[in-house]
Amino acid sequence: MTLQEHFTKDIVPQLKKELELTNSHSVPCIRKIVLSVGIPVSQKDSKILETVEQNLERITGQKPVRTKAKKSIANFKIREGMVVGVMVTLRGPRMWDFLGRLINVTFPRIRDFRGLSPKLVDAQGNVTIGFREHLAFPEIRSDEVEKIHGLQVTITTTAGTRERGFKLLKALGFPWQTA
C-alpha cells in the first residue's frame, strides 16, 4: 500500500475523529514539498551548479529550476539576476512517492539520527528539514559524488496551526524526538 492510499484510507478517518471534524475535506493534508539548495557566491564554478541540478533531478525525478537574486547586495557580492540557488516543487503522486522514501529510507540512513525536533514545525503546521549532506538519499551513490552539498526540504500542509500540523506529520510516520 502506498503512502497516499494509507493516508486516504487510514489517516484521514483517524485525524477526523481525533480533531473532532465533521467533514473529511477539512482534515489537514500535505499541499506540496519543496527541495532547495543554496549556491554559495564564493563558488562561481558552473560545474557545481550543474552537479547540484543533476543531484536534485536524481532525488526527485523532476527537472530543477534555478533561482535568481531579486536585488543586489554588495556585502554578499550578489548582483541582481545572479543564480543563488536551485529548487524543485513536488505535488501529486511524485510528492507522495518522495515523502514515502523520505520517511522510510532517508531518515534511517542518516548517521546519529535521533528523530526530528518538534520545534521544526512552524505556526502554520509546515515543517522545514535541513540536511547537511545529500548522501542520505538512496538515489545518490557515494562513489559518484564529487562535492557534498546540503539541501533543505520544506513540507507545506493545510493544517493552519502548529498542533494540527504536528498531528498530521506524526500520523504519516515522521520520526519525532521524545523529550
MARKOLVEX-949374 format. One record per residue: residue in one letter; x, y, z of N, C-alpha, C in turn. Coordinates in pm, 1 decimal. Layout:
N
+----+----------+----------+----------+----------+----------+----------+----------+----------+----------+
| aa |       nX |       nY |       nZ |      caX |      caY |      caZ |       cX |       cY |       cZ |
+----+----------+----------+----------+----------+----------+----------+----------+----------+----------+
|  a |        X |        Y |        Z |        X |        Y |        Z |        X |        Y |        Z |
...
+----+----------+----------+----------+----------+----------+----------+----------+----------+----------+
END
This chain:
179
+----+----------+----------+----------+----------+----------+----------+----------+----------+----------+
| aa |       nX |       nY |       nZ |      caX |      caY |      caZ |       cX |       cY |       cZ |
+----+----------+----------+----------+----------+----------+----------+----------+----------+----------+
|  m |     84.4 |   -118.4 |      0.0 |      0.0 |      0.0 |      0.0 |     89.3 |    125.2 |      0.0 |
|  t |     61.1 |    217.6 |    -90.0 |    139.5 |    340.3 |    -96.7 |    100.8 |    432.9 |     18.3 |
|  l |    184.7 |    532.4 |     40.3 |    158.1 |    628.2 |    148.0 |     30.6 |    707.3 |    121.6 |
|  q |      3.2 |    738.3 |     -4.0 |   -118.1 |    813.7 |    -38.2 |   -243.2 |    730.6 |     -7.9 |
|  e |   -242.0 |    602.2 |    -41.5 |   -355.2 |    514.8 |    -10.1 |   -372.2 |    500.9 |    140.7 |
|  h |   -260.5 |    485.3 |    212.0 |   -263.6 |    476.0 |    358.2 |   -322.4 |    603.7 |    418.9 |
|  f |   -286.7 |    718.2 |    359.6 |   -338.6 |    846.2 |    408.4 |   -489.8 |    854.0 |    392.2 |
|  t |   -540.2 |    821.3 |    272.6 |   -684.3 |    835.9 |    247.8 |   -766.9 |    731.5 |    322.4 |
|  k |   -716.3 |    608.5 |    335.3 |   -794.9 |    501.7 |    398.4 |   -784.4 |    499.3 |    550.3 |
|  d |   -666.0 |    526.6 |    604.3 |   -643.8 |    510.2 |    748.1 |   -627.0 |    641.5 |    823.5 |
|  i |   -542.7 |    730.2 |    771.3 |   -506.7 |    850.9 |    845.6 |   -619.0 |    953.7 |    846.3 |
|  v |   -687.8 |    974.0 |    732.7 |   -796.2 |   1073.7 |    727.9 |   -905.8 |   1042.2 |    829.3 |
|  p |   -959.6 |    917.9 |    835.3 |  -1061.1 |    890.1 |    937.9 |  -1008.9 |    905.9 |   1080.5 |
|  q |   -883.2 |    865.6 |   1101.6 |   -822.7 |    877.6 |   1234.7 |   -811.8 |   1024.8 |   1276.2 |
|  l |   -759.6 |   1110.2 |   1186.0 |   -745.2 |   1252.8 |   1217.0 |   -880.9 |   1321.2 |   1229.1 |
|  k |   -976.8 |   1278.5 |   1149.4 |  -1111.8 |   1335.3 |   1155.3 |  -1172.4 |   1312.8 |   1293.9 |
|  k |  -1152.6 |   1192.7 |   1347.0 |  -1203.3 |   1159.4 |   1480.2 |  -1123.5 |   1232.6 |   1588.6 |
|  e |   -990.7 |   1232.0 |   1572.8 |   -901.6 |   1291.9 |   1672.2 |   -919.6 |   1443.8 |   1682.8 |
|  l |   -937.9 |   1510.8 |   1567.1 |   -953.2 |   1656.9 |   1565.2 |  -1100.0 |   1700.2 |   1575.7 |
|  e |  -1191.8 |   1601.0 |   1587.2 |  -1335.9 |   1626.8 |   1601.3 |  -1389.4 |   1710.2 |   1484.9 |
|  l |  -1361.8 |   1664.2 |   1363.5 |  -1407.5 |   1731.6 |   1242.7 |  -1526.4 |   1656.0 |   1184.0 |
|  t |  -1620.2 |   1728.3 |   1122.6 |  -1737.4 |   1663.9 |   1063.7 |  -1716.3 |   1632.0 |    915.9 |
|  n |  -1635.7 |   1712.2 |    847.2 |  -1612.6 |   1694.8 |    704.0 |  -1472.3 |   1639.1 |    681.2 |
|  s |  -1462.3 |   1533.4 |    601.1 |  -1329.8 |   1473.6 |    576.1 |  -1239.9 |   1563.8 |    490.7 |
|  h |  -1299.8 |   1660.6 |    418.9 |  -1218.3 |   1753.6 |    339.5 |  -1152.1 |   1860.1 |    426.4 |
|  s |  -1195.7 |   1874.4 |    549.7 |  -1134.0 |   1971.6 |    639.6 |  -1015.9 |   1912.4 |    716.4 |
|  v |   -988.6 |   1783.4 |    695.6 |   -872.7 |   1719.2 |    758.1 |   -746.5 |   1775.0 |    693.6 |
|  p |   -646.6 |   1813.9 |    773.7 |   -523.8 |   1867.6 |    715.5 |   -452.9 |   1765.7 |    627.3 |
|  c |   -392.9 |   1814.7 |    519.0 |   -317.4 |   1727.1 |    429.5 |   -193.0 |   1802.3 |    380.2 |
|  i |   -110.8 |   1731.5 |    306.8 |     11.9 |   1792.6 |    254.7 |    -17.5 |   1854.9 |    119.8 |
|  r |     17.7 |   1982.4 |    105.2 |     -8.7 |   2056.3 |    -18.1 |    105.1 |   2039.4 |   -118.5 |
|  k |    230.8 |   2058.1 |    -71.7 |    345.8 |   2046.4 |   -161.7 |    473.0 |   2024.0 |    -81.7 |
|  i |    577.8 |   1979.9 |   -151.9 |    710.1 |   1963.6 |    -92.2 |    809.1 |   2037.1 |   -182.3 |
|  v |    891.2 |   2122.3 |   -121.1 |    991.0 |   2198.5 |   -196.5 |   1130.2 |   2158.0 |   -148.1 |
|  l |   1216.2 |   2117.5 |   -241.3 |   1355.7 |   2088.7 |   -211.5 |   1438.4 |   2202.3 |   -269.1 |
|  s |   1526.6 |   2259.6 |   -188.8 |   1607.0 |   2371.1 |   -238.1 |   1751.6 |   2359.2 |   -190.6 |
|  v |   1841.2 |   2408.7 |   -274.4 |   1983.7 |   2410.6 |   -243.9 |   2034.1 |   2550.7 |   -273.9 |
|  g |   2099.4 |   2613.3 |   -177.0 |   2160.7 |   2744.0 |   -198.6 |   2301.7 |   2726.1 |   -252.6 |
|  i |   2336.1 |   2806.2 |   -351.7 |   2470.0 |   2800.6 |   -411.9 |   2551.8 |   2916.4 |   -355.0 |
|  p |   2663.4 |   2886.9 |   -286.7 |   2745.8 |   2995.1 |   -232.6 |   2804.1 |   3082.2 |   -344.4 |
|  v |   2808.5 |   3211.6 |   -319.8 |   2861.6 |   3305.4 |   -419.2 |   3010.3 |   3281.3 |   -440.3 |
|  s |   3078.6 |   3233.3 |   -336.2 |   3222.5 |   3209.4 |   -348.4 |   3252.9 |   3098.8 |   -449.3 |
|  q |   3154.0 |   3012.0 |   -476.7 |   3174.2 |   2903.4 |   -572.3 |   3103.2 |   2938.4 |   -703.0 |
|  k |   3169.8 |   3016.9 |   -784.4 |   3108.7 |   3062.7 |   -909.5 |   3128.6 |   2963.0 |  -1022.9 |
|  d |   3181.1 |   2845.9 |   -990.2 |   3205.3 |   2742.3 |  -1090.1 |   3071.9 |   2687.9 |  -1141.1 |
|  s |   3053.2 |   2686.7 |  -1270.9 |   2926.7 |   2639.1 |  -1328.5 |   2911.9 |   2487.6 |  -1314.2 |
|  k |   3023.0 |   2418.6 |  -1294.2 |   3016.6 |   2273.4 |  -1277.8 |   2944.9 |   2236.8 |  -1147.8 |
|  i |   2962.1 |   2316.1 |  -1043.8 |   2894.6 |   2291.8 |   -915.8 |   2744.4 |   2306.4 |   -933.5 |
|  l |   2702.7 |   2408.9 |  -1005.9 |   2561.2 |   2431.3 |  -1031.9 |   2500.1 |   2314.0 |  -1108.5 |
|  e |   2571.4 |   2264.7 |  -1209.9 |   2523.5 |   2150.3 |  -1287.9 |   2515.6 |   2024.0 |  -1201.9 |
|  t |   2614.7 |   2003.8 |  -1114.4 |   2615.8 |   1887.3 |  -1025.8 |   2496.8 |   1890.1 |   -931.2 |
|  v |   2469.2 |   2007.0 |   -873.0 |   2355.7 |   2021.8 |   -781.8 |   2224.8 |   1994.7 |   -855.5 |
|  e |   2212.8 |   2047.3 |   -977.2 |   2091.8 |   2024.2 |  -1056.4 |   2073.6 |   1875.5 |  -1086.2 |
|  q |   2181.2 |   1807.1 |  -1123.5 |   2172.8 |   1663.6 |  -1151.8 |   2131.7 |   1585.1 |  -1028.0 |
|  n |   2189.3 |   1621.7 |   -912.9 |   2155.1 |   1552.3 |   -788.6 |   2008.5 |   1572.1 |   -752.1 |
|  l |   1958.7 |   1695.7 |   -762.4 |   1817.6 |   1721.3 |   -731.5 |   1725.7 |   1647.3 |   -828.5 |
|  e |   1764.9 |   1642.9 |   -954.9 |   1683.7 |   1572.0 |  -1054.2 |   1681.3 |   1422.1 |  -1025.1 |
|  r |   1794.2 |   1369.1 |   -981.3 |   1801.6 |   1227.4 |   -948.3 |   1717.6 |   1195.8 |   -823.3 |
|  i |   1720.6 |   1283.5 |   -723.4 |   1646.0 |   1261.9 |   -599.1 |   1495.4 |   1270.6 |   -622.1 |
|  t |   1452.3 |   1369.4 |   -702.3 |   1308.6 |   1395.4 |   -716.7 |   1247.0 |   1338.9 |   -843.1 |
|  g |   1326.7 |   1315.5 |   -946.4 |   1271.7 |   1270.9 |  -1074.4 |   1208.7 |   1384.6 |  -1152.5 |
|  q |   1246.4 |   1505.7 |  -1119.3 |   1187.7 |   1624.4 |  -1181.9 |   1297.7 |   1726.7 |  -1207.0 |
|  k |   1287.7 |   1802.7 |  -1316.1 |   1391.4 |   1899.8 |  -1350.9 |   1385.7 |   2020.2 |  -1256.3 |
|  p |   1498.0 |   2056.0 |  -1194.1 |   1500.0 |   2170.4 |  -1103.4 |   1500.2 |   2304.8 |  -1176.0 |
|  v |   1463.1 |   2408.0 |  -1101.2 |   1457.5 |   2544.5 |  -1152.3 |   1565.9 |   2625.0 |  -1081.9 |
|  r |   1636.4 |   2708.6 |  -1157.3 |   1737.3 |   2796.4 |  -1097.1 |   1668.4 |   2918.4 |  -1038.5 |
|  t |   1706.8 |   2954.4 |   -916.2 |   1650.8 |   3074.6 |   -853.2 |   1753.7 |   3185.7 |   -863.5 |
|  k |   1706.5 |   3304.5 |   -895.1 |   1795.4 |   3418.3 |   -914.9 |   1770.5 |   3524.4 |   -807.6 |
|  a |   1874.7 |   3602.3 |   -779.0 |   1864.4 |   3709.2 |   -680.5 |   1770.2 |   3818.0 |   -731.5 |
|  k |   1680.0 |   3864.7 |   -643.7 |   1584.0 |   3968.1 |   -682.9 |   1644.7 |   4107.4 |   -677.1 |
|  k |   1744.2 |   4123.2 |   -588.2 |   1811.9 |   4253.6 |   -582.0 |   1958.2 |   4234.6 |   -545.5 |
|  s |   2038.0 |   4336.5 |   -573.6 |   2181.5 |   4331.2 |   -547.5 |   2210.0 |   4358.8 |   -400.6 |
|  i |   2305.1 |   4281.5 |   -344.7 |   2350.7 |   4303.8 |   -207.5 |   2503.1 |   4308.2 |   -212.6 |
|  a |   2558.4 |   4427.4 |   -195.5 |   2702.0 |   4447.2 |   -211.5 |   2783.9 |   4369.8 |   -107.8 |
|  n |   2736.2 |   4365.1 |     17.7 |   2811.6 |   4297.0 |    122.7 |   2827.3 |   4147.3 |     95.6 |
|  f |   2730.7 |   4087.3 |     28.2 |   2737.2 |   3944.5 |     -3.2 |   2788.3 |   3918.8 |   -144.8 |
|  k |   2826.0 |   4023.4 |   -215.9 |   2874.9 |   4015.5 |   -353.6 |   2772.6 |   3947.9 |   -444.9 |
|  i |   2646.8 |   3984.0 |   -426.4 |   2537.6 |   3930.1 |   -506.8 |   2483.5 |   4041.2 |   -595.5 |
|  r |   2467.1 |   4011.7 |   -723.6 |   2408.3 |   4107.7 |   -816.5 |   2269.1 |   4060.2 |   -855.6 |
|  e |   2185.5 |   4153.0 |   -892.4 |   2050.1 |   4118.9 |   -934.7 |   2054.1 |   4027.9 |  -1057.5 |
|  g |   1976.3 |   3920.2 |  -1054.1 |   1972.7 |   3826.4 |  -1165.1 |   2074.5 |   3714.1 |  -1156.2 |
|  m |   2161.6 |   3717.9 |  -1055.5 |   2263.7 |   3614.6 |  -1037.6 |   2197.7 |   3487.0 |   -981.4 |
|  v |   2239.2 |   3371.3 |  -1027.2 |   2183.7 |   3244.7 |   -977.4 |   2234.3 |   3221.0 |   -835.2 |
|  v |   2140.8 |   3210.1 |   -740.0 |   2177.7 |   3191.0 |   -599.9 |   2131.4 |   3056.7 |   -544.1 |
|  g |   2057.2 |   2980.1 |   -624.4 |   2010.2 |   2851.0 |   -575.6 |   1936.9 |   2771.9 |   -682.0 |
|  v |   1896.4 |   2651.5 |   -641.3 |   1822.9 |   2560.4 |   -728.3 |   1710.9 |   2500.7 |   -644.3 |
|  m |   1591.1 |   2485.2 |   -704.1 |   1480.2 |   2427.8 |   -627.4 |   1389.2 |   2341.6 |   -713.9 |
|  v |   1316.1 |   2251.9 |   -646.8 |   1218.4 |   2165.7 |   -711.5 |   1093.0 |   2166.2 |   -625.3 |
|  t |    975.9 |   2181.8 |   -688.1 |    848.9 |   2174.2 |   -616.3 |    777.1 |   2046.5 |   -659.1 |
|  l |    741.9 |   1964.7 |   -559.9 |    673.9 |   1838.0 |   -587.7 |    528.0 |   1846.0 |   -544.2 |
|  r |    439.2 |   1796.3 |   -630.5 |    297.7 |   1787.1 |   -598.5 |    245.3 |   1654.2 |   -652.2 |
|  g |    130.5 |   1610.4 |   -603.2 |     65.1 |   1490.7 |   -656.2 |    139.4 |   1361.7 |   -625.2 |
|  p |    133.8 |   1264.3 |   -717.5 |    195.0 |   1132.8 |   -692.6 |    345.1 |   1138.1 |   -664.9 |
|  r |    418.1 |   1226.0 |   -734.1 |    562.8 |   1237.5 |   -708.3 |    589.6 |   1284.8 |   -565.9 |
|  m |    503.4 |   1373.8 |   -515.5 |    516.9 |   1422.9 |   -378.2 |    499.4 |   1307.5 |   -279.8 |
|  w |    396.8 |   1225.0 |   -300.6 |    370.7 |   1113.5 |   -209.6 |    482.1 |   1009.4 |   -216.8 |
|  d |    534.5 |    983.0 |   -336.5 |    646.0 |    888.4 |   -351.3 |    769.3 |    938.7 |   -277.1 |
|  f |    800.3 |   1067.5 |   -295.1 |    916.3 |   1125.4 |   -228.0 |    899.5 |   1120.7 |    -77.2 |
|  l |    779.3 |   1152.2 |    -29.3 |    753.0 |   1153.1 |    114.5 |    770.0 |   1013.7 |    173.9 |
|  g |    723.0 |    911.6 |    102.8 |    740.4 |    774.0 |    149.3 |    886.9 |    735.7 |    157.9 |
|  r |    965.7 |    773.9 |     56.4 |   1109.9 |    745.1 |     59.1 |   1179.8 |    823.6 |    169.2 |
|  l |   1135.7 |    947.4 |    192.1 |   1197.5 |   1030.9 |    295.7 |   1178.3 |    967.7 |    433.9 |
|  i |   1056.8 |    924.7 |    462.1 |   1025.4 |    869.3 |    594.4 |   1086.7 |    730.9 |    614.1 |
|  n |   1073.4 |    643.8 |    513.8 |   1111.6 |    503.4 |    531.1 |   1256.1 |    470.5 |    495.8 |
|  v |   1320.1 |    552.3 |    411.5 |   1455.5 |    518.7 |    367.0 |   1558.2 |    624.4 |    409.2 |
|  t |   1529.2 |    751.6 |    381.7 |   1629.0 |    856.9 |    403.4 |   1658.3 |    879.8 |    551.3 |
|  f |   1554.1 |    896.8 |    634.0 |   1578.4 |    922.1 |    776.6 |   1656.9 |    809.6 |    843.2 |
|  p |   1624.9 |    681.6 |    817.5 |   1705.9 |    575.2 |    879.0 |   1851.9 |    572.5 |    832.0 |
|  r |   1879.7 |    628.2 |    714.1 |   2017.4 |    628.0 |    661.5 |   2104.3 |    738.2 |    719.6 |
|  i |   2045.0 |    834.9 |    790.0 |   2122.9 |    946.0 |    845.6 |   2199.7 |    896.9 |    967.4 |
|  r |   2328.5 |    925.9 |    968.7 |   2413.8 |    885.1 |   1078.8 |   2377.8 |    962.4 |   1206.4 |
|  d |   2370.5 |    893.8 |   1318.5 |   2339.4 |    952.4 |   1450.4 |   2205.7 |   1025.7 |   1450.4 |
|  f |   2107.9 |    972.7 |   1381.1 |   1975.3 |   1035.6 |   1374.1 |   1892.0 |    991.7 |   1493.4 |
|  r |   1844.5 |   1089.1 |   1570.7 |   1765.4 |   1058.5 |   1690.4 |   1623.1 |   1109.9 |   1679.4 |
|  g |   1580.7 |   1143.7 |   1559.9 |   1445.2 |   1195.2 |   1540.2 |   1446.5 |   1344.0 |   1511.2 |
|  l |   1334.5 |   1392.3 |   1460.5 |   1319.4 |   1534.5 |   1428.9 |   1273.7 |   1610.9 |   1552.3 |
|  s |   1320.6 |   1731.4 |   1565.1 |   1278.4 |   1816.5 |   1676.0 |   1137.8 |   1870.1 |   1648.4 |
|  p |   1046.4 |   1864.6 |   1745.8 |    912.1 |   1922.0 |   1726.7 |    915.7 |   2072.5 |   1699.8 |
|  k |   1029.0 |   2137.5 |   1728.8 |   1042.8 |   2281.6 |   1703.9 |   1050.2 |   2313.7 |   1554.7 |
|  l |   1072.2 |   2211.0 |   1470.6 |   1079.6 |   2233.0 |   1325.8 |    943.9 |   2270.4 |   1266.6 |
|  v |    834.7 |   2235.0 |   1335.3 |    700.2 |   2266.1 |   1285.8 |    671.2 |   2412.4 |   1317.0 |
|  d |    634.8 |   2491.6 |   1213.0 |    607.9 |   2633.7 |   1234.6 |    462.4 |   2656.6 |   1277.4 |
|  a |    423.7 |   2781.7 |   1291.9 |    291.2 |   2818.1 |   1343.2 |    177.4 |   2777.4 |   1249.7 |
|  q |    205.4 |   2756.8 |   1120.5 |    102.2 |   2717.4 |   1025.1 |     97.8 |   2566.0 |   1004.1 |
|  g |    183.5 |   2491.0 |   1072.1 |    183.5 |   2345.9 |   1059.2 |    276.7 |   2293.6 |    951.6 |
|  n |    361.0 |   2379.3 |    895.6 |    458.4 |   2337.1 |    794.4 |    587.8 |   2295.6 |    864.0 |
|  v |    667.0 |   2215.4 |    796.4 |    793.7 |   2172.1 |    855.3 |    905.9 |   2188.9 |    752.6 |
|  t |   1021.9 |   2237.5 |    800.2 |   1139.7 |   2253.0 |    715.7 |   1253.4 |   2173.8 |    777.5 |
|  i |   1310.5 |   2083.9 |    697.5 |   1416.7 |   1995.3 |    744.7 |   1542.0 |   2024.8 |    664.3 |
|  g |   1651.4 |   2051.5 |    733.2 |   1778.6 |   2076.9 |    666.3 |   1868.0 |   1954.5 |    671.1 |
|  f |   1928.2 |   1920.9 |    558.7 |   2021.9 |   1809.6 |    550.8 |   2160.6 |   1867.5 |    525.4 |
|  r |   2259.4 |   1827.2 |    606.0 |   2395.3 |   1877.3 |    588.1 |   2461.0 |   1818.1 |    463.9 |
|  e |   2423.1 |   1694.7 |    432.4 |   2478.4 |   1631.9 |    311.6 |   2369.2 |   1554.5 |    239.8 |
|  h |   2377.7 |   1552.5 |    108.7 |   2275.4 |   1488.9 |     27.0 |   2296.2 |   1338.7 |     12.3 |
|  l |   2396.2 |   1284.0 |     77.4 |   2428.0 |   1141.6 |     64.1 |   2325.4 |   1051.3 |    131.2 |
|  a |   2241.0 |   1104.9 |    218.6 |   2141.6 |   1023.0 |    288.3 |   2032.4 |    973.0 |    194.1 |
|  f |   2014.2 |   1039.1 |     81.1 |   1910.1 |    999.0 |    -12.9 |   1954.5 |    875.3 |    -89.4 |
|  p |   1866.8 |    775.9 |   -105.3 |   1907.0 |    649.2 |   -167.0 |   1941.4 |    660.5 |   -315.0 |
|  e |   1897.0 |    765.7 |   -381.8 |   1924.1 |    781.3 |   -525.1 |   2068.1 |    824.5 |   -552.0 |
|  i |   2136.6 |    873.2 |   -450.9 |   2274.0 |    922.4 |   -466.5 |   2371.8 |    812.3 |   -425.2 |
|  r |   2460.8 |    776.6 |   -515.6 |   2563.4 |    677.7 |   -483.8 |   2687.8 |    750.6 |   -435.8 |
|  s |   2740.2 |    707.5 |   -322.1 |   2852.1 |    779.2 |   -260.5 |   2980.2 |    772.7 |   -343.3 |
|  d |   2997.4 |    670.7 |   -426.0 |   3119.9 |    661.6 |   -505.5 |   3119.0 |    757.1 |   -625.4 |
|  e |   3003.4 |    811.4 |   -662.7 |   2993.9 |    905.1 |   -775.3 |   3004.1 |   1051.2 |   -731.8 |
|  v |   3002.1 |   1077.3 |   -601.9 |   2994.8 |   1214.2 |   -550.7 |   3129.8 |   1284.1 |   -561.9 |
|  e |   3128.3 |   1403.3 |   -624.7 |   3249.0 |   1485.3 |   -634.1 |   3252.3 |   1587.6 |   -520.7 |
|  k |   3139.2 |   1651.0 |   -497.2 |   3130.4 |   1756.9 |   -397.0 |   3002.3 |   1736.4 |   -316.3 |
|  i |   3014.2 |   1737.1 |   -184.0 |   2897.8 |   1719.5 |    -96.7 |   2832.7 |   1855.1 |    -73.2 |
|  h |   2701.1 |   1859.0 |    -82.9 |   2627.5 |   1982.4 |    -55.2 |   2505.9 |   1948.8 |     30.4 |
|  g |   2456.8 |   2047.3 |    100.9 |   2337.5 |   2029.7 |    182.2 |   2214.3 |   2063.7 |    101.9 |
|  l |   2098.7 |   2034.9 |    159.4 |   1974.3 |   2075.7 |     96.1 |   1867.1 |   2090.7 |    201.8 |
|  q |   1760.2 |   2157.4 |    162.5 |   1652.6 |   2189.3 |    254.7 |   1522.8 |   2134.3 |    196.4 |
|  v |   1444.7 |   2065.0 |    280.4 |   1316.9 |   2008.6 |    239.2 |   1207.6 |   2079.4 |    319.3 |
|  t |   1116.0 |   2147.1 |    249.2 |   1004.7 |   2216.0 |    313.8 |    875.2 |   2145.1 |    277.2 |
|  i |    802.7 |   2100.7 |    378.6 |    675.7 |   2031.1 |    358.0 |    564.4 |   2125.9 |    399.8 |
|  t |    482.9 |   2167.4 |    302.3 |    374.8 |   2262.5 |    326.2 |    244.3 |   2186.1 |    345.2 |
|  t |    173.8 |   2215.5 |    454.3 |     48.1 |   2148.2 |    484.8 |    -67.9 |   2247.5 |    484.0 |
|  t |   -189.4 |   2194.1 |    491.1 |   -309.3 |   2278.0 |    500.8 |   -357.8 |   2283.9 |    645.3 |
|  a |   -272.4 |   2251.9 |    741.4 |   -312.5 |   2239.8 |    881.4 |   -360.6 |   2371.5 |    941.3 |
|  g |   -287.0 |   2478.9 |    921.2 |   -326.6 |   2608.0 |    975.2 |   -273.8 |   2635.5 |   1114.4 |
|  t |   -255.3 |   2532.6 |   1196.5 |   -199.5 |   2551.6 |   1331.0 |    -86.0 |   2452.4 |   1353.5 |
|  r |     -2.1 |   2483.9 |   1449.7 |    112.3 |   2400.0 |   1482.1 |     68.3 |   2260.8 |   1530.1 |
|  e |    -32.7 |   2256.2 |   1617.2 |    -77.8 |   2129.5 |   1675.3 |   -135.1 |   2036.8 |   1567.9 |
|  r |   -218.5 |   2092.2 |   1478.4 |   -278.5 |   2010.3 |   1373.1 |   -172.6 |   1960.1 |   1275.7 |
|  g |    -75.4 |   2045.4 |   1244.2 |     34.1 |   2004.4 |   1155.5 |    117.3 |   1894.3 |   1217.6 |
|  f |    144.6 |   1906.2 |   1347.8 |    223.2 |   1805.0 |   1418.5 |    149.5 |   1671.4 |   1419.6 |
|  k |     18.2 |   1674.8 |   1444.5 |    -61.4 |   1551.1 |   1445.8 |    -63.4 |   1485.6 |   1307.8 |
|  l |    -74.4 |   1566.3 |   1202.4 |    -73.4 |   1513.7 |   1066.0 |     59.2 |   1444.8 |   1036.2 |
|  l |    169.3 |   1513.4 |   1064.5 |    301.7 |   1458.8 |   1034.4 |    331.9 |   1335.3 |   1119.1 |
|  k |    285.4 |   1335.2 |   1243.0 |    305.6 |   1219.1 |   1329.8 |    226.4 |   1099.7 |   1276.7 |
|  a |    104.2 |   1124.4 |   1229.3 |     21.2 |   1017.1 |   1174.2 |     82.8 |    960.0 |   1045.9 |
|  l |    151.4 |   1043.8 |    969.5 |    216.5 |    997.5 |    846.2 |    340.2 |    912.1 |    874.6 |
|  g |    391.3 |    918.4 |    996.5 |    505.2 |    834.5 |   1032.6 |    636.9 |    906.9 |   1047.7 |
|  f |    635.5 |   1040.3 |   1060.5 |    759.7 |   1113.5 |   1080.8 |    819.1 |   1076.1 |   1216.2 |
|  p |    951.2 |   1051.6 |   1222.2 |   1014.8 |   1015.9 |   1348.6 |   1045.4 |   1139.7 |   1432.6 |
|  w |    974.7 |   1158.3 |   1541.6 |    994.1 |   1274.8 |   1629.0 |   1075.8 |   1236.8 |   1750.5 |
|  q |   1150.3 |   1333.0 |   1800.3 |   1228.8 |   1312.6 |   1922.7 |   1134.4 |   1301.8 |   2040.8 |
|  t |   1170.4 |   1216.3 |   2134.0 |   1096.2 |   1212.2 |   2259.6 |   1183.0 |   1283.8 |   2362.1 |
|  a |   1122.8 |   1377.9 |   2431.6 |   1192.4 |   1464.5 |   2526.2 |   1296.5 |   1389.2 |   2603.0 |
+----+----------+----------+----------+----------+----------+----------+----------+----------+----------+
END
